[in-house]
Amino acid sequence: MRKNIGAKTIAILAALIWAIPFVGIVMTALRPSQEVLYGWWKPPFHFSFKNLVGAWTHPTASLSVGLRNSVQVAIGATLLPTFVASLMAYGLGRLRFRGRGPLLMLIGLLLALPQQMIAWPLFREMYAMGLLNSLTGLVLAHSAWGLPWMVFFLRGYIETLPVELEEAARIDGAGRFKTFLYVIFPLMLPALASVMVLQFTWVWNDFFMALILIFDPNKMVITQQIPLLRGQYHVDWGLLSAGALITMSVPLLVFVFLQRYFVRGLIGGAVK
Amino acid sequence: MRSSPRAEARSGKEGKPRRGLPLLFVRIRRGEGLAAFGFLSLGLILIALFVIYPSVRTLWLSLFDKDGFAGISNFVELFRDREIVDFGRFLRREPPWGALLHNLVWIAVHLPFTVGLGLVLAVAFSKVKAWWVGLARGAIYLGIVTPLIVGGVIIRFLFEKHAGLVPQILGALGAGTPWSAGWTAYPETALLALIIGSIWLWTGFSMVLHSAGLSTIDRELYEAAQIDGASEWAQFRHITLPLLRPVTLVVAAMTFLWELKIFDIVYVATMGGPGGASNVLALEMYFSAFRELDPYRASAIATLITLFSLPVGYWFAKRRLGR
């Protein structure tokens, strides 16, 4: 039994240390600013909505606007590439054609590409296409950026499905696309859920891509507004904490309710 | 002798009848070829337009300056640039050391800590059965879903002079400046604050993967070891650790890639300051491109980050493709 006490101590200690910074942000967001100036852990404790309202209706970085934009971008940049990637994954997982190996390797290499590598030309390209400073442009950029890992993940999943079902459909006269749509696509749903949950979270959490493609305050996504809430000379921690809390609440809810798919997506391919 | 089986394989390949038409530089077998084109084209267009073309363009720009072709001189310049590498100050332990060295220090500290901590926590949690385990795991996993821009805010908050917990505790324990002051405001502590904060944010990732790896290990191995009288440590050393090795390698690879492109945390917490003491390559690339409007230097920095990433990416892709 002694070993379990050791493990328990480590687990409790780690959980506390890891939770404390989050507790601090929540406390600071939900208490009057003057109360937390010298530490959020000091009494007296009073509850206040002022910071949340302040961040939500901020004159130059209203989170209500950012949240709406983020929702649009995250949904668009999840649905579009999920569909495109499932098509690609089927093509790469089931069809045999020359150049398939090198193509897979290329897509695999793209997984390691840093966003900085595309930043400047992408900015110019979007400008040339009239898509700079538009949510559509951001959705397209995120969709293309997310495709490689989605394809990799879904291809791995398709290869675990039995071929017999497809062969039966083919014998019944269904073409490749019909087979995909009616046989494979429904079977892929659990994998698609993982892909969508992860892509949604990543797009929501992204800052860099939005930073280089969007600068109109009315089109900014929510992560872009966080640095703007800081203020020029002094940091209003109440306002900033409230902004942080609102911003992370969405991925947090996704994680809490869809944890199974989230974790499965993370470990997919890595642990096998 | 060694080349003969290879040559045979090659001639065997050549001997195969080549049917089909060349399409997109890819010789495609009739039938499946057209179908493949149909399934792949949409995605390939998106990737080519918004990922491949921009990367190739960045690589291309890195070889030019405003006067024309420059060869590798942009890269030579980078290594002479004190904003990128400053060995003299590094040896004297006086920050700033330059963005590249900051990234390398980040990796040297963050990589072993997150990988190791994640492993230890995964093992510890696997031994605990209690009602609060899910909640406790959740607290550590939170870092994975937290937007890094929010993570940066929290890190700054944690190390803030009056409002921050860490300097207050250290001050109460009798530590002097800068340890009891705002860490992000002093060159000696700014980078360290960010690195510690990023360990806090990323350990959950390492723990999730290690936990998943643990659950695939056969319990009977431990039972057999216990019957043989193996100690707890011996079981960890000779069963857990070797069987988790593939997972640990993947975690290390992904952590390495994450550290190389670190940006949001630094942007929001310190902007690379004070005086460049917490600057990193990705941030320097951003400043170069979008503040100084020097796409050539920015492209060289981006290419440098990619050159560090690609070997790991290649290893990773090969592994996942099962070759």
Interface residues (C-beta under 8 A of the other chain):
Chain A: K3 N4 G6 A7 K8 I10 A11 I12 A14 A15 L16 W18 A19 I20 P21 F22 G24 I25 T28 V36 L37 Y38 G39 W40 W41 P81 V84 A85 L87 M88 Y90 G91 L92 L95 R96 F97 R98 G99 R100 L103 L104 M105 I107 G108 L109 L110 L111 A112 L113 P114 Q115 Q116 M117 I118 A119 W120 P121 L122 F123 E125 L140 A141 S143 A144 W145 L147 P148 V151 F152 G156 R176 F177 F180 T201 W204 N205 F207 F208 L211 I212 T223 I226 P227 R230 V235 W237 L240 S241 G243 A244 T247 M248 P251 L252 V254 F255 V256 F262 V263 L266 I267 G269 A270 V271
Chain B: G20 F25 V26 R27 I28 R29 E32 G33 A35 A36 G38 F39 L40 L42 G43 L44 L46 I47 L49 F50 V51 I52 Y53 P54 S55 R57 T58 L61 V120 L121 V123 A124 F125 K127 V128 A130 W132 V133 L135 A136 R137 G138 A139 I140 Y141 L142 G143 I144 V145 T146 P147 L148 I149 V150 V153 I154 I155 R156 F157 L158 E160 H162 A163 L165 Q168 W200 T203 G204 F205 V208 L209 A212 G213 T216 E232 P246 V247 V250 V251 M254 L257 L260 K261 F263 D264 Y267 V268 L281 A282 M285 Y286 A289 F290 P295 A298 S299 I301 A302 T303 I305 T306 S309 L310 V312 G313 Y314 F316 A317 K318 R320 L321
